Amino acid sequence: MNLLPWILLALLIIEHSIFLPSLFKRAGQVGWHGAVPGLNYWTWLKVIERPWYWIFMLLVPGINLAMLVIMQVEIGIAFNQRSMAEQWKIGALPWLFLPILSKSEQAHAGPRDWTKKKKSVGRDWGESILWALIVATVVRTFFFEAFTIPTASMEGSMLVGDYLYVSKTSYGAKIPQTPVAVPLIHNALPGTLTPSYNSWFSLPYTRLPGWRDIERYDAVVFNFPHGDSIVVDPQLVGHDYYGILRREAITQCQGDLDLFESNREGYLNLARESLTKKHGISSRPLDKQENYVKRCVALPGETLEVKEGLIHINGEALVPPDGVQFEYRALFKSQLDARRAFKGLGLTNVDLGSARMEGDQIEVILALTESERVLLKNGSLAQSIERMDVRGRRGSMEMFPNVRSAEFNQWDPDNVGPILLPNEGLTVELNQRNLDLYRRVISVYEGHDLQETPDVVRIDGAEVTHYTFEQDYYWMMGDNRHRSADSRMWGFVPANHVVGRASFIWFSKQNEAQHGESKIRWDRMFKSVK
């Protein structure tokens, strides 16, 4: 943690307690109020004749910094520091100019009176925009945020082009950990990969109370757990950095997975160097990691297993939610029949995969819900339809926990587990299987120094045989099962990464590039997310 901003903030608070009393006394207020932290800000608002409820703005990280600047400028104005240069000085460098103002002979003149002087158009618009930004930032931070579905991973229930209302109050809003940032922008300036935040001033993770817990099948928005590092490239920035790094490393050893495993760290370092030269690598703080939306299918403390695409929790099969899709291989007698089938089912380009001719027939890969599959099977247009076999993805280290072993080599998108989801207070034995499953949890999400040798495991320097988890973890999956990169590929979602719950769709639009035509989907407007 960079201590400089904390030192500057502490110095400013101390200066307020030392130098505000004399200013308050000259303004006709109780002088000693200036020496009492908290009370001095209440009295300060009286001096500059601003609403009492501004005090609540001082409790909001990020907003409070802007509010302090405004209050500093306004107390300068109240003591006749009214030129543009004087306002800039006290707003930008209060550590220097607040003591000077306190020791000066400037009389209290009160706030500027605009009743006899019309504000310039620029000032009027500037003040309006500033307050609009402050209000919008508070709403976005603590109440709700708009979110767009950019990919087809949730297709079937949430479509590409859906604009979601994400409730921050459901699970409790997170206090911003990176408060010094451009308002209303998540992590990069529009049209660039330039960070929209300054990470030199950070706060610890804190969450306000929510009115409900995460429930099974909630559509949850979260900070992508593998997004703490990024490849600085427009095509790669939102994707799994560790997956990209691993694939690059495997390329470095000509695709020989056994060779890669024999010197994993060495090849990963080569891959890291290669990616740094090609694109650059950067890190992101937790609250600025990419936002993902998936469906929560398993809760902390539960044992999850996926068998032939069907989710089992604690040994019992779950009924899939409506809208779950799988990929199917469909054979049609002609391209005309295929087009008729697509139109009849309401499919778009997003639902279609590769196609190839087999003589006069055409074979097409389709992503279908169960109801769509039944309609196609019972109709007369498809000659045959069968679900895609994904066993070819086994043994590639694509699947979590992304290591090679006799057990994990048999995992594929339709067959995963069993996996015990950690919950706060749960203790597990640190055998090799559990180390593979929970290594990142221990070392990254919970911040411990994990050292492994063939005979001994050490955490923070102490030899251990068991580990107790410090927070809850969830298992998130996309409804478009064969086209979703989710927990099956990168593992657990920690509780401190959860942002909010997708509540309803407030706008929905198809685009020509992804859907074949551009139109507003009126039937999806204000539809709840289920």
C-alpha positions, 0 to 999 in steps of 0.5 A: 500500500502506498502510504503517501496519500494516507499521510497527506489525508491525515495531515489535512485532517490534523490541519483542519483541527488546528486552523479551522477554530480561528476561521469559525470564530471570525465567522461568528460560529463556536470556535472550539467546534473546529478542533473536534473531528466530525463536528468541525465539518458540520460547522464548516457547512454553516460557515459557507451556508451550504445544506446540512445533508452535505455531511453525508457526501463526506462519508462516500469514498471518492465523492468525499474527496470532491466535496472537500475540494468544494468546501475548501474553495467555498471557505476561501470565498467566504473569506474574500479569496475570490479570484480564480488563482486564489480558488485554485490554490486553496482547492488544490493545496489546502495543506499550505493555503488553509493555514495561511488563510487562518493566520491572515487578517481576512474578514468573514464576508460570507458566501458569494451573493448571486442575487445581484449578479448573474452567473456566467453560462459556463459557471452555471453549466459547470455547477450543474454538471458537477452536481449531476456527476456527484448524484449519479456517482452515488446512485451508481455506487450504492444503488444500481448500475446499468450493465450490457450483455456483450457476449453469448455466454448467457444466451437463452435467458439474457441476450447479446444487446440486453441492457440490465439493471444491476441492483447493488443493494440486494447483496450490499453495495461495496465501498469503492476500494479505488476512490480516485477515478473518473466518474461513471467510468469503470476501468478504462477511458472510452475508446482506449485502454488507459486506466480511468482510475489512480490506484495510489490511494486504495481502501480495504474491502468493505460491504454495506449490509444487503437485504438478501443473500445470493440464492441458487440461480441468481444472475450475479454480476461480479468482478472477474476473478482472473481479471487482476492482470490483463493483456493490454490489447483490445481483443484480449483485455477482457479475457482470462489473463491466466488462460492466455498466459498458459496457452502462450506458454504451451505454445512455447513448448510446441504444445507438449503438455508434459514438457510444460508441466515439467517446468511450468513456471519456467515456460510461464515466465517465457510466455509472460516475457513474450506477451509483455513484448507483444502487447504489454501486461498490466494489473487492476485492483479488485473493484476495477476488474472486468464485470462479468454476469453468470448464474450462481449454480452452487453456494458456499459449503456445497459439493458440486458435480456436473454429470453429462451436463446436469448439475448435481449438488450434494449428490442430488440432480438439479432441475436446470433453469429455463433458457439453458442451452447446449450445442447440437449438430443438426443435419438438413436436407438443403440450405433452404430447409436450414433457413426455414428452421432458423426462422421458425425457431427465431434463431439469430447469427449468435445461435449459429456455429460452423456449417459444412456441406455433406453432399447435397445436405448441410450440417450446422452447429446450433446453440439451442434450448431444450424447447427449441431442440424438441421443436426441431426434432419433432419437425420435418426440416432436420434430418437428425440432431445430436448434442455435441460431444465435448470430450475432446476438450479433456486433458488440455488444462483448459478446465479448472483447476488447469493442471494435469492429473489422472482425475482432472484430465477427465474433466470437460464442460459437461463433466466436472467435479466433485468440488467442495465450495469453500465457505468461511470457517471451513477447514480442509486437509492440504493434500495434493488434490485440495492444493490444486483446487484451492491454491489460488484461493489461499495465495491470491484471494486470501493473500497468504504466502503459500510455499509447497515442497514434496514433503511440506506445505508452509503458509506464511512461513508456518508448516501446516497440514490443514487450512481454514477459509476466510470467506465464502465462494460461489460457482458461476456458470453461463446458461449457454453451457457449451459457449461460456467461459465460467467457473468450469474454466477458472474456478471460484468467485470470492464473496468480495468480488460480488457486485450485485444482482441482475434484476431486470432488462430496461432496454434490448437491441439487436445489432446487424453484425451479431444478429443479422438485423438491427432492431429494438426488442420491445418484448424484452423491455422491463422484463425481469431476469430469471 
